[in-house]
């Protein structure tokens, strides 16, 4: 199966991260999403085609969490929501 995955916008309210750390967060988020999608198990979830909006469970983040770890946590949450779609 060939999957094209595009995220137009992610809204993260209350994210404890400064602007200069955002590229690191984005890179970790992208890498973790790709890694999880490559593991499989999403066939039925992705079979419906276009997904215009998705809500996830709230995340609990400790102040001072590294941007890379934050990106992985967010990706894990997004992929978890995809699996249960």
PDB file of N, CA, C and O in Angstrom:
ATOM      1  N   UNK A   1       0.845  -1.163   0.000  1.00  0.00           N
ATOM      2  CA  UNK A   1       0.000   0.000   0.000  1.00  0.00           C
ATOM      3  C   UNK A   1       0.894   1.231   0.000  1.00  0.00           C
ATOM      4  O   UNK A   1       1.903   1.272   0.704  1.00  0.00           O
ATOM      5  N   UNK A   2       0.524   2.229  -0.787  1.00  0.00           N
ATOM      6  CA  UNK A   2       1.241   3.499  -0.834  1.00  0.00           C
ATOM      7  C   UNK A   2       0.408   4.535  -0.089  1.00  0.00           C
ATOM      8  O   UNK A   2      -0.771   4.720  -0.390  1.00  0.00           O
ATOM      9  N   UNK A   3       1.009   5.200   0.868  1.00  0.00           N
ATOM     10  CA  UNK A   3       0.293   6.175   1.683  1.00  0.00           C
ATOM     11  C   UNK A   3       0.946   7.536   1.523  1.00  0.00           C
ATOM     12  O   UNK A   3       2.157   7.678   1.692  1.00  0.00           O
ATOM     13  N   UNK A   4       0.138   8.536   1.197  1.00  0.00           N
ATOM     14  CA  UNK A   4       0.592   9.925   1.201  1.00  0.00           C
ATOM     15  C   UNK A   4       0.009  10.566   2.441  1.00  0.00           C
ATOM     16  O   UNK A   4      -1.208  10.601   2.625  1.00  0.00           O
ATOM     17  N   UNK A   5       0.877  11.066   3.280  1.00  0.00           N
ATOM     18  CA  UNK A   5       0.446  11.608   4.568  1.00  0.00           C
ATOM     19  C   UNK A   5       0.861  13.066   4.616  1.00  0.00           C
ATOM     20  O   UNK A   5       2.047  13.382   4.516  1.00  0.00           O
ATOM     21  N   UNK A   6      -0.114  13.958   4.769  1.00  0.00           N
ATOM     22  CA  UNK A   6       0.166  15.396   4.820  1.00  0.00           C
ATOM     23  C   UNK A   6      -0.573  15.992   6.011  1.00  0.00           C
ATOM     24  O   UNK A   6      -1.776  15.792   6.178  1.00  0.00           O
ATOM     25  N   UNK A   7       0.152  16.711   6.815  1.00  0.00           N
ATOM     26  CA  UNK A   7      -0.461  17.431   7.933  1.00  0.00           C
ATOM     27  C   UNK A   7      -0.397  18.907   7.595  1.00  0.00           C
ATOM     28  O   UNK A   7       0.684  19.479   7.457  1.00  0.00           O
ATOM     29  N   UNK A   8      -1.546  19.508   7.465  1.00  0.00           N
ATOM     30  CA  UNK A   8      -1.604  20.929   7.135  1.00  0.00           C
ATOM     31  C   UNK A   8      -1.316  21.787   8.357  1.00  0.00           C
ATOM     32  O   UNK A   8      -0.593  22.780   8.287  1.00  0.00           O
ATOM     33  N   UNK A   9      -1.902  21.377   9.479  1.00  0.00           N
ATOM     34  CA  UNK A   9      -1.732  22.187  10.687  1.00  0.00           C
ATOM     35  C   UNK A   9      -1.982  21.324  11.914  1.00  0.00           C
ATOM     36  O   UNK A   9      -2.887  20.489  11.936  1.00  0.00           O
ATOM     37  N   UNK A  10      -1.165  21.541  12.926  1.00  0.00           N
ATOM     38  CA  UNK A  10      -1.379  20.919  14.226  1.00  0.00           C
ATOM     39  C   UNK A  10      -1.504  22.045  15.230  1.00  0.00           C
ATOM     40  O   UNK A  10      -0.648  22.927  15.303  1.00  0.00           O
ATOM     41  N   UNK A  11      -2.567  22.010  15.997  1.00  0.00           N
ATOM     42  CA  UNK A  11      -2.781  23.031  17.023  1.00  0.00           C
ATOM     43  C   UNK A  11      -2.342  22.463  18.364  1.00  0.00           C
ATOM     44  O   UNK A  11      -2.879  21.462  18.838  1.00  0.00           O
ATOM     45  N   UNK A  12      -1.372  23.109  18.955  1.00  0.00           N
ATOM     46  CA  UNK A  12      -0.827  22.681  20.244  1.00  0.00           C
ATOM     47  C   UNK A  12      -0.966  23.842  21.220  1.00  0.00           C
ATOM     48  O   UNK A  12      -0.197  24.803  21.176  1.00  0.00           O
ATOM     49  N   UNK A  13      -1.929  23.743  22.077  1.00  0.00           N
ATOM     50  CA  UNK A  13      -2.160  24.806  23.048  1.00  0.00           C
ATOM     51  C   UNK A  13      -1.354  24.554  24.311  1.00  0.00           C
ATOM     52  O   UNK A  13      -1.287  23.428  24.803  1.00  0.00           O
ATOM     53  N   UNK A  14      -0.742  25.611  24.831  1.00  0.00           N
ATOM     54  CA  UNK A  14      -0.017  25.495  26.085  1.00  0.00           C
ATOM     55  C   UNK A  14       1.299  24.754  25.972  1.00  0.00           C
ATOM     56  O   UNK A  14       1.814  24.247  26.969  1.00  0.00           O
ATOM     57  N   UNK A  15       1.851  24.685  24.765  1.00  0.00           N
ATOM     58  CA  UNK A  15       3.096  23.955  24.563  1.00  0.00           C
ATOM     59  C   UNK A  15       4.270  24.718  25.178  1.00  0.00           C
ATOM     60  O   UNK A  15       4.525  25.863  24.805  1.00  0.00           O
ATOM     61  N   UNK A  16       4.981  24.096  26.113  1.00  0.00           N
ATOM     62  CA  UNK A  16       6.076  24.785  26.797  1.00  0.00           C
ATOM     63  C   UNK A  16       7.374  24.751  25.980  1.00  0.00           C
ATOM     64  O   UNK A  16       8.347  24.112  26.381  1.00  0.00           O
ATOM     65  N   UNK A  17       7.381  25.445  24.829  1.00  0.00           N
ATOM     66  CA  UNK A  17       8.555  25.412  23.958  1.00  0.00           C
ATOM     67  C   UNK A  17       8.728  26.777  23.294  1.00  0.00           C
ATOM     68  O   UNK A  17       7.748  27.432  22.938  1.00  0.00           O
ATOM     69  N   UNK A  18       9.972  27.195  23.132  1.00  0.00           N
ATOM     70  CA  UNK A  18      10.238  28.494  22.512  1.00  0.00           C
ATOM     71  C   UNK A  18      10.380  28.326  20.999  1.00  0.00           C
ATOM     72  O   UNK A  18      10.580  27.219  20.500  1.00  0.00           O
ATOM     73  N   UNK A  19      10.272  29.438  20.288  1.00  0.00           N
ATOM     74  CA  UNK A  19      10.318  29.428  18.828  1.00  0.00           C
ATOM     75  C   UNK A  19      11.572  28.810  18.240  1.00  0.00           C
ATOM     76  O   UNK A  19      11.505  28.157  17.199  1.00  0.00           O
ATOM     77  N   UNK A  20      12.709  28.999  18.881  1.00  0.00           N
ATOM     78  CA  UNK A  20      13.958  28.456  18.325  1.00  0.00           C
ATOM     79  C   UNK A  20      14.028  26.932  18.427  1.00  0.00           C
ATOM     80  O   UNK A  20      14.838  26.309  17.740  1.00  0.00           O
ATOM     81  N   UNK A  21      13.198  26.328  19.266  1.00  0.00           N
ATOM     82  CA  UNK A  21      13.183  24.873  19.419  1.00  0.00           C
ATOM     83  C   UNK A  21      12.161  24.172  18.524  1.00  0.00           C
ATOM     84  O   UNK A  21      12.125  22.943  18.464  1.00  0.00           O
ATOM     85  N   UNK A  22      11.345  24.940  17.841  1.00  0.00           N
ATOM     86  CA  UNK A  22      10.284  24.360  17.017  1.00  0.00           C
ATOM     87  C   UNK A  22      10.829  23.473  15.891  1.00  0.00           C
ATOM     88  O   UNK A  22      10.255  22.411  15.654  1.00  0.00           O
ATOM     89  N   UNK A  23      11.912  23.850  15.177  1.00  0.00           N
ATOM     90  CA  UNK A  23      12.427  22.941  14.134  1.00  0.00           C
ATOM     91  C   UNK A  23      12.822  21.560  14.668  1.00  0.00           C
ATOM     92  O   UNK A  23      12.632  20.556  13.981  1.00  0.00           O
ATOM     93  N   UNK A  24      13.359  21.501  15.869  1.00  0.00           N
ATOM     94  CA  UNK A  24      13.726  20.217  16.473  1.00  0.00           C
ATOM     95  C   UNK A  24      12.469  19.402  16.774  1.00  0.00           C
ATOM     96  O   UNK A  24      12.431  18.196  16.533  1.00  0.00           O
ATOM     97  N   UNK A  25      11.447  20.065  17.298  1.00  0.00           N
ATOM     98  CA  UNK A  25      10.180  19.395  17.582  1.00  0.00           C
ATOM     99  C   UNK A  25       9.569  18.860  16.285  1.00  0.00           C
ATOM    100  O   UNK A  25       9.106  17.720  16.245  1.00  0.00           O
ATOM    101  N   UNK A  26       9.566  19.674  15.224  1.00  0.00           N
ATOM    102  CA  UNK A  26       9.001  19.257  13.940  1.00  0.00           C
ATOM    103  C   UNK A  26       9.742  18.049  13.367  1.00  0.00           C
ATOM    104  O   UNK A  26       9.119  17.111  12.870  1.00  0.00           O
ATOM    105  N   UNK A  27      11.064  18.076  13.440  1.00  0.00           N
ATOM    106  CA  UNK A  27      11.855  16.961  12.903  1.00  0.00           C
ATOM    107  C   UNK A  27      11.565  15.665  13.660  1.00  0.00           C
ATOM    108  O   UNK A  27      11.417  14.606  13.050  1.00  0.00           O
ATOM    109  N   UNK A  28      11.484  15.751  14.982  1.00  0.00           N
ATOM    110  CA  UNK A  28      11.186  14.558  15.784  1.00  0.00           C
ATOM    111  C   UNK A  28       9.777  14.054  15.507  1.00  0.00           C
ATOM    112  O   UNK A  28       9.553  12.847  15.422  1.00  0.00           O
ATOM    113  N   UNK A  29       8.837  14.963  15.368  1.00  0.00           N
ATOM    114  CA  UNK A  29       7.451  14.609  15.065  1.00  0.00           C
ATOM    115  C   UNK A  29       7.376  13.884  13.727  1.00  0.00           C
ATOM    116  O   UNK A  29       6.751  12.828  13.621  1.00  0.00           O
ATOM    117  N   UNK A  30       8.005  14.446  12.717  1.00  0.00           N
ATOM    118  CA  UNK A  30       7.998  13.843  11.379  1.00  0.00           C
ATOM    119  C   UNK A  30       8.648  12.456  11.396  1.00  0.00           C
ATOM    120  O   UNK A  30       8.090  11.497  10.862  1.00  0.00           O
ATOM    121  N   UNK A  31       9.817  12.357  12.004  1.00  0.00           N
ATOM    122  CA  UNK A  31      10.537  11.079  12.033  1.00  0.00           C
ATOM    123  C   UNK A  31       9.743   9.995  12.760  1.00  0.00           C
ATOM    124  O   UNK A  31       9.713   8.848  12.316  1.00  0.00           O
ATOM    125  N   UNK A  32       9.108  10.346  13.860  1.00  0.00           N
ATOM    126  CA  UNK A  32       8.343   9.350  14.631  1.00  0.00           C
ATOM    127  C   UNK A  32       7.080   8.924  13.898  1.00  0.00           C
ATOM    128  O   UNK A  32       6.713   7.750  13.941  1.00  0.00           O
ATOM    129  N   UNK A  33       6.410   9.852  13.226  1.00  0.00           N
ATOM    130  CA  UNK A  33       5.217   9.488  12.449  1.00  0.00           C
ATOM    131  C   UNK A  33       5.606   8.516  11.337  1.00  0.00           C
ATOM    132  O   UNK A  33       4.942   7.498  11.137  1.00  0.00           O
ATOM    133  N   UNK A  34       6.674   8.828  10.620  1.00  0.00           N
ATOM    134  CA  UNK A  34       7.130   7.940   9.542  1.00  0.00           C
ATOM    135  C   UNK A  34       7.492   6.564  10.101  1.00  0.00           C
ATOM    136  O   UNK A  34       7.107   5.542   9.532  1.00  0.00           O
ATOM    137  N   UNK A  35       8.223   6.533  11.205  1.00  0.00           N
ATOM    138  CA  UNK A  35       8.617   5.258  11.807  1.00  0.00           C
ATOM    139  C   UNK A  35       7.394   4.435  12.204  1.00  0.00           C
ATOM    140  O   UNK A  35       7.342   3.233  11.945  1.00  0.00           O
ATOM    141  N   UNK A  36       6.414   5.077  12.829  1.00  0.00           N
ATOM    142  CA  UNK A  36       5.229   4.326  13.265  1.00  0.00           C
ATOM    143  C   UNK A  36       4.382   3.867  12.086  1.00  0.00           C
ATOM    144  O   UNK A  36       3.864   2.750  12.103  1.00  0.00           O
ATOM    145  N   UNK A  37       4.229   4.705  11.061  1.00  0.00           N
ATOM    146  CA  UNK A  37       3.457   4.293   9.888  1.00  0.00           C
ATOM    147  C   UNK A  37       4.134   3.128   9.172  1.00  0.00           C
ATOM    148  O   UNK A  37       3.460   2.264   8.610  1.00  0.00           O
ATOM    149  N   UNK A  38       5.456   3.106   9.192  1.00  0.00           N
ATOM    150  CA  UNK A  38       6.192   2.012   8.541  1.00  0.00           C
ATOM    151  C   UNK A  38       6.069   0.690   9.280  1.00  0.00           C
ATOM    152  O   UNK A  38       6.333  -0.362   8.698  1.00  0.00           O
ATOM    153  N   UNK A  39       5.675   0.717  10.551  1.00  0.00           N
ATOM    154  CA  UNK A  39       5.517  -0.534  11.296  1.00  0.00           C
ATOM    155  C   UNK A  39       4.249  -1.271  10.895  1.00  0.00           C
ATOM    156  O   UNK A  39       4.104  -2.458  11.185  1.00  0.00           O
ATOM    157  N   UNK A  40       3.339  -0.584  10.238  1.00  0.00           N
ATOM    158  CA  UNK A  40       2.108  -1.220   9.776  1.00  0.00           C
ATOM    159  C   UNK A  40       1.012  -1.192  10.827  1.00  0.00           C
ATOM    160  O   UNK A  40       1.143  -0.559  11.875  1.00  0.00           O
ATOM    161  N   UNK A  41      -0.060  -1.887  10.521  1.00  0.00           N
ATOM    162  CA  UNK A  41      -1.189  -1.940  11.435  1.00  0.00           C
ATOM    163  C   UNK A  41      -2.176  -0.808  11.249  1.00  0.00           C
ATOM    164  O   UNK A  41      -3.062  -0.618  12.082  1.00  0.00           O
ATOM    165  N   UNK A  42      -2.041  -0.053  10.171  1.00  0.00           N
ATOM    166  CA  UNK A  42      -2.928   1.086   9.944  1.00  0.00           C
ATOM    167  C   UNK A  42      -3.854   0.888   8.748  1.00  0.00           C
ATOM    168  O   UNK A  42      -4.613   1.793   8.402  1.00  0.00           O
ATOM    169  N   UNK A  43      -3.804  -0.280   8.114  1.00  0.00           N
ATOM    170  CA  UNK A  43      -4.566  -0.518   6.892  1.00  0.00           C
ATOM    171  C   UNK A  43      -6.021  -0.111   6.981  1.00  0.00           C
ATOM    172  O   UNK A  43      -6.494   0.668   6.154  1.00  0.00           O
ATOM    173  N   UNK A  44      -6.741  -0.621   7.966  1.00  0.00           N
ATOM    174  CA  UNK A  44      -8.168  -0.311   8.099  1.00  0.00           C
ATOM    175  C   UNK A  44      -8.381   1.155   8.448  1.00  0.00           C
ATOM    176  O   UNK A  44      -9.354   1.756   7.994  1.00  0.00           O
ATOM    177  N   UNK A  45      -7.498   1.738   9.240  1.00  0.00           N
ATOM    178  CA  UNK A  45      -7.634   3.129   9.641  1.00  0.00           C
ATOM    179  C   UNK A  45      -7.461   4.084   8.477  1.00  0.00           C
ATOM    180  O   UNK A  45      -8.120   5.121   8.406  1.00  0.00           O
ATOM    181  N   UNK A  46      -6.566   3.726   7.562  1.00  0.00           N
ATOM    182  CA  UNK A  46      -6.271   4.610   6.443  1.00  0.00           C
ATOM    183  C   UNK A  46      -7.111   4.306   5.213  1.00  0.00           C
ATOM    184  O   UNK A  46      -7.086   5.069   4.247  1.00  0.00           O
ATOM    185  N   UNK A  47      -7.845   3.218   5.230  1.00  0.00           N
ATOM    186  CA  UNK A  47      -8.624   2.809   4.065  1.00  0.00           C
ATOM    187  C   UNK A  47      -9.728   3.793   3.723  1.00  0.00           C
ATOM    188  O   UNK A  47     -10.174   3.842   2.577  1.00  0.00           O
ATOM    189  N   UNK A  48     -10.175   4.578   4.691  1.00  0.00           N
ATOM    190  CA  UNK A  48     -11.260   5.520   4.447  1.00  0.00           C
ATOM    191  C   UNK A  48     -10.866   6.728   3.635  1.00  0.00           C
ATOM    192  O   UNK A  48     -11.731   7.512   3.245  1.00  0.00           O
ATOM    193  N   UNK A  49      -9.583   6.903   3.367  1.00  0.00           N
ATOM    194  CA  UNK A  49      -9.141   8.031   2.557  1.00  0.00           C
ATOM    195  C   UNK A  49      -8.915   9.286   3.380  1.00  0.00           C
ATOM    196  O   UNK A  49      -8.374   9.237   4.485  1.00  0.00           O
ATOM    197  N   UNK A  50      -9.336  10.402   2.826  1.00  0.00           N
ATOM    198  CA  UNK A  50      -9.079  11.713   3.394  1.00  0.00           C
ATOM    199  C   UNK A  50      -9.645  11.858   4.805  1.00  0.00           C
ATOM    200  O   UNK A  50     -10.793  11.506   5.075  1.00  0.00           O
ATOM    201  N   UNK A  51      -8.827  12.371   5.668  1.00  0.00           N
ATOM    202  CA  UNK A  51      -9.227  12.652   7.051  1.00  0.00           C
ATOM    203  C   UNK A  51      -9.050  14.154   7.244  1.00  0.00           C
ATOM    204  O   UNK A  51      -7.922  14.647   7.259  1.00  0.00           O
ATOM    205  N   UNK A  52     -10.145  14.877   7.390  1.00  0.00           N
ATOM    206  CA  UNK A  52     -10.061  16.334   7.446  1.00  0.00           C
ATOM    207  C   UNK A  52      -9.776  16.881   8.834  1.00  0.00           C
ATOM    208  O   UNK A  52      -9.269  17.994   8.975  1.00  0.00           O
ATOM    209  N   UNK A  53     -10.097  16.112   9.850  1.00  0.00           N
ATOM    210  CA  UNK A  53      -9.863  16.569  11.221  1.00  0.00           C
ATOM    211  C   UNK A  53      -9.724  15.367  12.130  1.00  0.00           C
ATOM    212  O   UNK A  53     -10.396  14.351  11.954  1.00  0.00           O
ATOM    213  N   UNK A  54      -8.846  15.498  13.099  1.00  0.00           N
ATOM    214  CA  UNK A  54      -8.649  14.409  14.033  1.00  0.00           C
ATOM    215  C   UNK A  54      -8.380  14.986  15.409  1.00  0.00           C
ATOM    216  O   UNK A  54      -7.564  15.894  15.564  1.00  0.00           O
ATOM    217  N   UNK A  55      -9.064  14.460  16.396  1.00  0.00           N
ATOM    218  CA  UNK A  55      -8.813  14.854  17.784  1.00  0.00           C
ATOM    219  C   UNK A  55      -8.047  13.742  18.467  1.00  0.00           C
ATOM    220  O   UNK A  55      -8.241  12.561  18.177  1.00  0.00           O
ATOM    221  N   UNK A  56      -7.175  14.136  19.378  1.00  0.00           N
ATOM    222  CA  UNK A  56      -6.386  13.158  20.114  1.00  0.00           C
ATOM    223  C   UNK A  56      -6.652  13.315  21.598  1.00  0.00           C
ATOM    224  O   UNK A  56      -7.327  14.246  22.037  1.00  0.00           O
ATOM    225  N   UNK A  57      -6.111  12.394  22.349  1.00  0.00           N
ATOM    226  CA  UNK A  57      -6.207  12.484  23.806  1.00  0.00           C
ATOM    227  C   UNK A  57      -5.261  13.591  24.292  1.00  0.00           C
ATOM    228  O   UNK A  57      -4.231  13.841  23.666  1.00  0.00           O
ATOM    229  N   UNK A  58      -5.602  14.246  25.392  1.00  0.00           N
ATOM    230  CA  UNK A  58      -4.698  15.271  25.938  1.00  0.00           C
ATOM    231  C   UNK A  58      -3.358  14.652  26.347  1.00  0.00           C
ATOM    232  O   UNK A  58      -3.296  13.496  26.764  1.00  0.00           O
ATOM    233  N   UNK A  59      -2.312  15.425  26.223  1.00  0.00           N
ATOM    234  CA  UNK A  59      -0.980  15.005  26.639  1.00  0.00           C
ATOM    235  C   UNK A  59      -0.588  15.722  27.913  1.00  0.00           C
ATOM    236  O   UNK A  59      -0.940  16.884  28.118  1.00  0.00           O
ATOM    237  N   UNK A  60       0.130  15.037  28.752  1.00  0.00           N
ATOM    238  CA  UNK A  60       0.708  15.661  29.937  1.00  0.00           C
ATOM    239  C   UNK A  60       2.201  15.797  29.687  1.00  0.00           C
ATOM    240  O   UNK A  60       2.889  14.803  29.456  1.00  0.00           O
ATOM    241  N   UNK A  61       2.700  17.022  29.733  1.00  0.00           N
ATOM    242  CA  UNK A  61       4.106  17.270  29.474  1.00  0.00           C
ATOM    243  C   UNK A  61       4.727  17.983  30.658  1.00  0.00           C
ATOM    244  O   UNK A  61       4.159  18.927  31.207  1.00  0.00           O
ATOM    245  N   UNK A  62       5.883  17.521  31.031  1.00  0.00           N
ATOM    246  CA  UNK A  62       6.615  18.143  32.125  1.00  0.00           C
ATOM    247  C   UNK A  62       7.338  19.382  31.609  1.00  0.00           C
ATOM    248  O   UNK A  62       7.870  19.366  30.499  1.00  0.00           O
ATOM    249  N   UNK A  63       7.366  20.461  32.402  1.00  0.00           N
ATOM    250  CA  UNK A  63       8.156  21.626  32.001  1.00  0.00           C
ATOM    251  C   UNK A  63       9.615  21.220  31.798  1.00  0.00           C
ATOM    252  O   UNK A  63      10.165  20.437  32.572  1.00  0.00           O
ATOM    253  N   UNK A  64      10.222  21.752  30.765  1.00  0.00           N
ATOM    254  CA  UNK A  64      11.616  21.439  30.488  1.00  0.00           C
ATOM    255  C   UNK A  64      11.823  20.198  29.644  1.00  0.00           C
ATOM    256  O   UNK A  64      12.963  19.797  29.408  1.00  0.00           O
ATOM    257  N   UNK A  65      10.747  19.582  29.188  1.00  0.00           N
ATOM    258  CA  UNK A  65      10.876  18.402  28.327  1.00  0.00           C
ATOM    259  C   UNK A  65      11.587  18.806  27.038  1.00  0.00           C
ATOM    260  O   UNK A  65      11.252  19.829  26.441  1.00  0.00           O
ATOM    261  N   UNK A  66      12.555  18.020  26.611  1.00  0.00           N
ATOM    262  CA  UNK A  66      13.311  18.307  25.390  1.00  0.00           C
ATOM    263  C   UNK A  66      12.378  18.323  24.178  1.00  0.00           C
ATOM    264  O   UNK A  66      11.453  17.514  24.107  1.00  0.00           O
ATOM    265  N   UNK A  67      12.608  19.236  23.221  1.00  0.00           N
ATOM    266  CA  UNK A  67      11.757  19.318  22.036  1.00  0.00           C
ATOM    267  C   UNK A  67      11.664  18.003  21.263  1.00  0.00           C
ATOM    268  O   UNK A  67      10.598  17.662  20.752  1.00  0.00           O
ATOM    269  N   UNK A  68      12.768  17.264  21.173  1.00  0.00           N
ATOM    270  CA  UNK A  68      12.737  15.984  20.449  1.00  0.00           C
ATOM    271  C   UNK A  68      11.808  14.988  21.143  1.00  0.00           C
ATOM    272  O   UNK A  68      11.055  14.274  20.481  1.00  0.00           O
ATOM    273  N   UNK A  69      11.859  14.941  22.458  1.00  0.00           N
ATOM    274  CA  UNK A  69      10.974  14.028  23.198  1.00  0.00           C
ATOM    275  C   UNK A  69       9.517  14.459  23.043  1.00  0.00           C
ATOM    276  O   UNK A  69       8.627  13.621  22.897  1.00  0.00           O
ATOM    277  N   UNK A  70       9.282  15.756  23.075  1.00  0.00           N
ATOM    278  CA  UNK A  70       7.935  16.292  22.888  1.00  0.00           C
ATOM    279  C   UNK A  70       7.388  15.890  21.521  1.00  0.00           C
ATOM    280  O   UNK A  70       6.230  15.491  21.403  1.00  0.00           O
ATOM    281  N   UNK A  71       8.230  15.996  20.487  1.00  0.00           N
ATOM    282  CA  UNK A  71       7.824  15.600  19.136  1.00  0.00           C
ATOM    283  C   UNK A  71       7.434  14.137  19.070  1.00  0.00           C
ATOM    284  O   UNK A  71       6.447  13.778  18.427  1.00  0.00           O
ATOM    285  N   UNK A  72       8.220  13.282  19.745  1.00  0.00           N
ATOM    286  CA  UNK A  72       7.900  11.848  19.760  1.00  0.00           C
ATOM    287  C   UNK A  72       6.595  11.580  20.503  1.00  0.00           C
ATOM    288  O   UNK A  72       5.800  10.742  20.078  1.00  0.00           O
ATOM    289  N   UNK A  73       6.369  12.288  21.615  1.00  0.00           N
ATOM    290  CA  UNK A  73       5.124  12.101  22.387  1.00  0.00           C
ATOM    291  C   UNK A  73       3.911  12.521  21.561  1.00  0.00           C
ATOM    292  O   UNK A  73       2.888  11.835  21.558  1.00  0.00           O
ATOM    293  N   UNK A  74       4.028  13.640  20.868  1.00  0.00           N
ATOM    294  CA  UNK A  74       2.914  14.131  20.047  1.00  0.00           C
ATOM    295  C   UNK A  74       2.637  13.154  18.909  1.00  0.00           C
ATOM    296  O   UNK A  74       1.479  12.843  18.626  1.00  0.00           O
ATOM    297  N   UNK A  75       3.694  12.666  18.254  1.00  0.00           N
ATOM    298  CA  UNK A  75       3.530  11.696  17.163  1.00  0.00           C
ATOM    299  C   UNK A  75       2.877  10.415  17.661  1.00  0.00           C
ATOM    300  O   UNK A  75       2.005   9.859  16.992  1.00  0.00           O
ATOM    301  N   UNK A  76       3.292   9.948  18.820  1.00  0.00           N
ATOM    302  CA  UNK A  76       2.711   8.738  19.393  1.00  0.00           C
ATOM    303  C   UNK A  76       1.214   8.936  19.644  1.00  0.00           C
ATOM    304  O   UNK A  76       0.412   8.036  19.398  1.00  0.00           O
ATOM    305  N   UNK A  77       0.853  10.106  20.129  1.00  0.00           N
ATOM    306  CA  UNK A  77      -0.546  10.427  20.389  1.00  0.00           C
ATOM    307  C   UNK A  77      -1.337  10.467  19.080  1.00  0.00           C
ATOM    308  O   UNK A  77      -2.436   9.918  19.004  1.00  0.00           O
ATOM    309  N   UNK A  78      -0.784  11.115  18.050  1.00  0.00           N
ATOM    310  CA  UNK A  78      -1.456  11.194  16.746  1.00  0.00           C
ATOM    311  C   UNK A  78      -1.636   9.804  16.126  1.00  0.00           C
ATOM    312  O   UNK A  78      -2.713   9.473  15.629  1.00  0.00           O
ATOM    313  N   UNK A  79      -0.584   9.005  16.160  1.00  0.00           N
ATOM    314  CA  UNK A  79      -0.666   7.667  15.580  1.00  0.00           C
ATOM    315  C   UNK A  79      -1.629   6.774  16.360  1.00  0.00           C
ATOM    316  O   UNK A  79      -2.312   5.936  15.772  1.00  0.00           O
ATOM    317  N   UNK A  80      -1.683   6.949  17.656  1.00  0.00           N
ATOM    318  CA  UNK A  80      -2.647   6.215  18.467  1.00  0.00           C
ATOM    319  C   UNK A  80      -4.076   6.557  18.061  1.00  0.00           C
ATOM    320  O   UNK A  80      -4.935   5.679  17.985  1.00  0.00           O
ATOM    321  N   UNK A  81      -4.323   7.838  17.800  1.00  0.00           N
ATOM    322  CA  UNK A  81      -5.654   8.256  17.353  1.00  0.00           C
ATOM    323  C   UNK A  81      -5.971   7.700  15.971  1.00  0.00           C
ATOM    324  O   UNK A  81      -7.119   7.357  15.686  1.00  0.00           O
ATOM    325  N   UNK A  82      -4.961   7.611  15.114  1.00  0.00           N
ATOM    326  CA  UNK A  82      -5.173   7.023  13.787  1.00  0.00           C
ATOM    327  C   UNK A  82      -5.547   5.551  13.879  1.00  0.00           C
ATOM    328  O   UNK A  82      -6.421   5.076  13.153  1.00  0.00           O
ATOM    329  N   UNK A  83      -4.881   4.833  14.777  1.00  0.00           N
ATOM    330  CA  UNK A  83      -5.154   3.404  14.924  1.00  0.00           C
ATOM    331  C   UNK A  83      -6.582   3.139  15.376  1.00  0.00           C
ATOM    332  O   UNK A  83      -7.170   2.126  14.996  1.00  0.00           O
ATOM    333  N   UNK A  84      -7.144   4.025  16.174  1.00  0.00           N
ATOM    334  CA  UNK A  84      -8.480   3.803  16.722  1.00  0.00           C
ATOM    335  C   UNK A  84      -9.564   4.458  15.892  1.00  0.00           C
ATOM    336  O   UNK A  84     -10.735   4.430  16.272  1.00  0.00           O
ATOM    337  N   UNK A  85      -9.207   5.030  14.798  1.00  0.00           N
ATOM    338  CA  UNK A  85     -10.145   5.724  13.919  1.00  0.00           C
ATOM    339  C   UNK A  85     -11.134   4.746  13.327  1.00  0.00           C
ATOM    340  O   UNK A  85     -12.009   5.142  12.556  1.00  0.00           O
TER     341      UNK A  85
END
